[in-house]
Amino acid sequence: MAIPLGVVLVVLVWAPVPVARHYADGPGGADVPLTAIDRGWEFVVHAVTLSRGAELGASDAALERAQTVWAGPPARAESVDLVYLDPSTFVAPVPPGGRATAPGRRVVDADTRLGWVVRGRIGDGPRQMIGLLDYATGDVRWDVRPLPAAAR
């Protein structure tokens, strides 16, 4: 039984949507509804454009940079996740038992489309977001530090 050409075309046109949704699943992730074919293709365009000459184009390079920037104490980088972002602001999540940043520092200005969310520990606390690295440039876009004295 052959699959109708129309079905194949619909699947191919829609295919970037679940991929974009996967990469948008993280702090500050872009809003990509399942029906938003345009947002799926927008992700493809951003990914291809930003990947050309990206400073942190691979997770190994991003983790190495994160472990250099957040070598501890108090914050130690443990992992990185690539997140597709809307250029906006969001509040960095703090898990139960996690350490909050200094007042006014929880707001992340995600002025990039692809960023490496850095997760790690502050002292002996639980894993949490401790930074954001720009995918294309490798710049630190947000840092959990400075921490108030009580959070160190």
LUMZADREN-261822 format. One record per residue (C-alpha): residue number from 1; residue in three letters; chain; x, y, z. Coordinates in nm, 4 decimals, decimal comma. Example, Ala and Ser with C-alpha at 12.3 -4.5 7.8 and 13.67 -1.06 7.14 Angstrom:
! LUMZADREN-261822
+-----+-----+----+----------+----------+----------+
|   i |  aa | ch |       px |       py |       pz |
+-----+-----+----+----------+----------+----------+
|   1 | ALA |  A |   1,2300 |  -0,4500 |   0,7800 |
|   2 | SER |  A |   1,3670 |  -0,1060 |   0,7140 |
+-----+-----+----+----------+----------+----------+
***
This chain:
! LUMZADREN-261822
+-----+-----+----+----------+----------+----------+
|   i |  aa | ch |       px |       py |       pz |
+-----+-----+----+----------+----------+----------+
|   1 | MET |  A |   0,0000 |   0,0000 |   0,0000 |
|   2 | ALA |  A |   0,1511 |   0,3304 |  -0,1106 |
|   3 | ILE |  A |   0,1286 |   0,6412 |   0,1022 |
|   4 | PRO |  A |  -0,0514 |   0,9217 |  -0,0839 |
|   5 | LEU |  A |   0,1785 |   1,2012 |  -0,1984 |
|   6 | GLY |  A |  -0,0354 |   1,4603 |  -0,0186 |
|   7 | VAL |  A |   0,0213 |   1,2861 |   0,3148 |
|   8 | VAL |  A |   0,3965 |   1,2716 |   0,2534 |
|   9 | LEU |  A |   0,4026 |   1,6439 |   0,1702 |
|  10 | VAL |  A |   0,2039 |   1,7363 |   0,4821 |
|  11 | VAL |  A |   0,4399 |   1,5329 |   0,7014 |
|  12 | LEU |  A |   0,7486 |   1,6896 |   0,5406 |
|  13 | VAL |  A |   0,6106 |   2,0414 |   0,5755 |
|  14 | TRP |  A |   0,5136 |   1,9805 |   0,9410 |
|  15 | ALA |  A |   0,8332 |   1,7884 |   1,0402 |
|  16 | PRO |  A |   1,0271 |   2,0904 |   1,1773 |
|  17 | VAL |  A |   0,7533 |   2,1619 |   1,4349 |
|  18 | PRO |  A |   0,8272 |   1,8715 |   1,6731 |
|  19 | VAL |  A |   1,1999 |   1,9352 |   1,6360 |
|  20 | ALA |  A |   1,1547 |   2,3032 |   1,7260 |
|  21 | ARG |  A |   0,9301 |   2,2040 |   2,0193 |
|  22 | HIS |  A |   1,2015 |   1,9693 |   2,1462 |
|  23 | TYR |  A |   1,4625 |   2,2456 |   2,1463 |
|  24 | ALA |  A |   1,2152 |   2,4960 |   2,2940 |
|  25 | ASP |  A |   1,1646 |   2,2725 |   2,5985 |
|  26 | GLY |  A |   1,3660 |   2,4566 |   2,8604 |
|  27 | PRO |  A |   1,3831 |   2,7777 |   3,0598 |
|  28 | GLY |  A |   1,2747 |   3,0651 |   2,8348 |
|  29 | GLY |  A |   1,1923 |   2,8262 |   2,5509 |
|  30 | ALA |  A |   1,0128 |   2,9649 |   2,2470 |
|  31 | ASP |  A |   0,6399 |   2,9196 |   2,2070 |
|  32 | VAL |  A |   0,5985 |   2,6610 |   1,9291 |
|  33 | PRO |  A |   0,2424 |   2,5209 |   1,9135 |
|  34 | LEU |  A |   0,1954 |   2,1886 |   1,7315 |
|  35 | THR |  A |  -0,0037 |   2,3683 |   1,4633 |
|  36 | ALA |  A |   0,2558 |   2,6419 |   1,4027 |
|  37 | ILE |  A |   0,4243 |   2,5259 |   1,0845 |
|  38 | ASP |  A |   0,5706 |   2,8740 |   1,0363 |
|  39 | ARG |  A |   0,7410 |   2,8568 |   1,3792 |
|  40 | GLY |  A |   0,8895 |   2,5174 |   1,2911 |
|  41 | TRP |  A |   1,0431 |   2,6518 |   0,9724 |
|  42 | GLU |  A |   1,1509 |   2,9696 |   1,1521 |
|  43 | PHE |  A |   1,3482 |   2,7422 |   1,3876 |
|  44 | VAL |  A |   1,5150 |   2,5724 |   1,0906 |
|  45 | VAL |  A |   1,6188 |   2,9094 |   0,9456 |
|  46 | HIS |  A |   1,7598 |   3,0270 |   1,2805 |
|  47 | ALA |  A |   1,9401 |   2,6988 |   1,3441 |
|  48 | VAL |  A |   2,1039 |   2,6968 |   1,0014 |
|  49 | THR |  A |   2,1926 |   3,0665 |   1,0094 |
|  50 | LEU |  A |   2,3348 |   3,0638 |   1,3635 |
|  51 | SER |  A |   2,5240 |   2,7371 |   1,3102 |
|  52 | ARG |  A |   2,7516 |   2,8918 |   1,0500 |
|  53 | GLY |  A |   3,0723 |   2,9593 |   1,2398 |
|  54 | ALA |  A |   2,9064 |   2,9178 |   1,5801 |
|  55 | GLU |  A |   3,1515 |   2,9479 |   1,8672 |
|  56 | LEU |  A |   2,9617 |   2,6874 |   2,0706 |
|  57 | GLY |  A |   2,8139 |   2,4745 |   1,7927 |
|  58 | ALA |  A |   2,8577 |   2,1468 |   1,9829 |
|  59 | SER |  A |   2,7606 |   2,0444 |   2,3342 |
|  60 | ASP |  A |   3,1201 |   1,9446 |   2,4188 |
|  61 | ALA |  A |   3,2454 |   2,2960 |   2,3434 |
|  62 | ALA |  A |   2,9563 |   2,4505 |   2,5361 |
|  63 | LEU |  A |   3,0150 |   2,2300 |   2,8413 |
|  64 | GLU |  A |   3,3875 |   2,3062 |   2,8363 |
|  65 | ARG |  A |   3,3150 |   2,6803 |   2,8262 |
|  66 | ALA |  A |   3,0528 |   2,6467 |   3,1019 |
|  67 | GLN |  A |   3,2908 |   2,4526 |   3,3249 |
|  68 | THR |  A |   3,5513 |   2,7244 |   3,2762 |
|  69 | VAL |  A |   3,3102 |   3,0092 |   3,3549 |
|  70 | TRP |  A |   3,1332 |   2,8299 |   3,6423 |
|  71 | ALA |  A |   3,4244 |   2,6382 |   3,7948 |
|  72 | GLY |  A |   3,3060 |   2,7044 |   4,1517 |
|  73 | PRO |  A |   3,2844 |   2,7912 |   4,4226 |
|  74 | PRO |  A |   3,0051 |   2,8740 |   4,4674 |
|  75 | ALA |  A |   2,8525 |   2,7760 |   4,1282 |
|  76 | ARG |  A |   2,9787 |   2,4659 |   3,9424 |
|  77 | ALA |  A |   2,8585 |   2,3801 |   3,5905 |
|  78 | GLU |  A |   2,7541 |   2,0182 |   3,5348 |
|  79 | SER |  A |   2,5595 |   2,0134 |   3,2081 |
|  80 | VAL |  A |   2,4332 |   2,2214 |   2,9170 |
|  81 | ASP |  A |   2,1145 |   2,2001 |   2,7124 |
|  82 | LEU |  A |   2,0550 |   2,3795 |   2,3831 |
|  83 | VAL |  A |   1,7315 |   2,5783 |   2,3985 |
|  84 | TYR |  A |   1,5467 |   2,7563 |   2,1171 |
|  85 | LEU |  A |   1,4495 |   3,0913 |   2,2654 |
|  86 | ASP |  A |   1,2239 |   3,3801 |   2,1831 |
|  87 | PRO |  A |   1,4210 |   3,7035 |   2,2186 |
|  88 | SER |  A |   1,2562 |   3,8184 |   2,5400 |
|  89 | THR |  A |   1,3036 |   3,8053 |   2,9132 |
|  90 | PHE |  A |   1,2147 |   3,5253 |   3,1504 |
|  91 | VAL |  A |   1,2684 |   3,4454 |   3,5158 |
|  92 | ALA |  A |   1,5381 |   3,1873 |   3,5877 |
|  93 | PRO |  A |   1,3772 |   2,8937 |   3,7642 |
|  94 | VAL |  A |   1,4914 |   2,8058 |   4,1159 |
|  95 | PRO |  A |   1,4005 |   2,4544 |   4,2346 |
|  96 | PRO |  A |   1,2923 |   2,3782 |   4,5908 |
|  97 | GLY |  A |   1,6051 |   2,4055 |   4,8044 |
|  98 | GLY |  A |   1,7836 |   2,5948 |   4,5259 |
|  99 | ARG |  A |   1,9663 |   2,9202 |   4,5725 |
| 100 | ALA |  A |   1,8241 |   3,2434 |   4,4388 |
| 101 | THR |  A |   2,0430 |   3,5087 |   4,2833 |
| 102 | ALA |  A |   2,0907 |   3,8545 |   4,4195 |
| 103 | PRO |  A |   1,7705 |   4,0623 |   4,4144 |
| 104 | GLY |  A |   1,6796 |   4,1659 |   4,0621 |
| 105 | ARG |  A |   1,9193 |   3,9173 |   3,8999 |
| 106 | ARG |  A |   1,6718 |   3,6340 |   3,8301 |
| 107 | VAL |  A |   1,5503 |   3,8014 |   3,5122 |
| 108 | VAL |  A |   1,7270 |   3,6570 |   3,2086 |
| 109 | ASP |  A |   1,7472 |   3,8777 |   2,8997 |
| 110 | ALA |  A |   1,7442 |   3,6149 |   2,6251 |
| 111 | ASP |  A |   1,8501 |   3,8360 |   2,3363 |
| 112 | THR |  A |   1,9500 |   3,5342 |   2,1298 |
| 113 | ARG |  A |   1,7590 |   3,2621 |   1,9438 |
| 114 | LEU |  A |   1,9752 |   2,9663 |   2,0479 |
| 115 | GLY |  A |   2,1370 |   2,9445 |   2,3869 |
| 116 | TRP |  A |   2,3020 |   2,6861 |   2,6065 |
| 117 | VAL |  A |   2,1223 |   2,6704 |   2,9401 |
| 118 | VAL |  A |   2,3886 |   2,5834 |   3,1960 |
| 119 | ARG |  A |   2,2812 |   2,3698 |   3,4888 |
| 120 | GLY |  A |   2,4855 |   2,2990 |   3,7954 |
| 121 | ARG |  A |   2,4987 |   2,3344 |   4,1702 |
| 122 | ILE |  A |   2,5535 |   2,6233 |   4,4031 |
| 123 | GLY |  A |   2,7393 |   2,4841 |   4,6992 |
| 124 | ASP |  A |   2,5722 |   2,1588 |   4,7977 |
| 125 | GLY |  A |   2,2285 |   2,2617 |   4,6646 |
| 126 | PRO |  A |   2,0187 |   2,0874 |   4,3990 |
| 127 | ARG |  A |   2,0872 |   2,1155 |   4,0258 |
| 128 | GLN |  A |   1,9514 |   2,4375 |   3,8841 |
| 129 | MET |  A |   2,0019 |   2,6871 |   3,6037 |
| 130 | ILE |  A |   2,3197 |   2,8817 |   3,6762 |
| 131 | GLY |  A |   2,3876 |   3,0456 |   3,3410 |
| 132 | LEU |  A |   2,3068 |   3,1018 |   2,9747 |
| 133 | LEU |  A |   2,5668 |   3,0957 |   2,6979 |
| 134 | ASP |  A |   2,5048 |   3,2329 |   2,3487 |
| 135 | TYR |  A |   2,5254 |   2,9548 |   2,0898 |
| 136 | ALA |  A |   2,6720 |   3,1702 |   1,8132 |
| 137 | THR |  A |   2,9214 |   3,3862 |   2,0049 |
| 138 | GLY |  A |   2,9947 |   3,1891 |   2,3222 |
| 139 | ASP |  A |   2,9210 |   3,4995 |   2,5313 |
| 140 | VAL |  A |   2,7722 |   3,4704 |   2,8773 |
| 141 | ARG |  A |   2,4168 |   3,6071 |   2,8458 |
| 142 | TRP |  A |   2,3159 |   3,5469 |   3,2078 |
| 143 | ASP |  A |   2,4986 |   3,4436 |   3,5233 |
| 144 | VAL |  A |   2,3507 |   3,3372 |   3,8575 |
| 145 | ARG |  A |   2,6290 |   3,5318 |   4,0269 |
| 146 | PRO |  A |   2,6640 |   3,7492 |   4,2229 |
| 147 | LEU |  A |   2,4865 |   3,5571 |   4,4925 |
| 148 | PRO |  A |   2,3741 |   3,7160 |   4,8170 |
| 149 | ALA |  A |   2,5945 |   3,6109 |   5,1093 |
| 150 | ALA |  A |   2,3184 |   3,3886 |   5,2548 |
| 151 | ALA |  A |   2,2941 |   3,1881 |   4,9272 |
| 152 | ARG |  A |   2,6624 |   3,0999 |   4,9028 |
+-----+-----+----+----------+----------+----------+
***
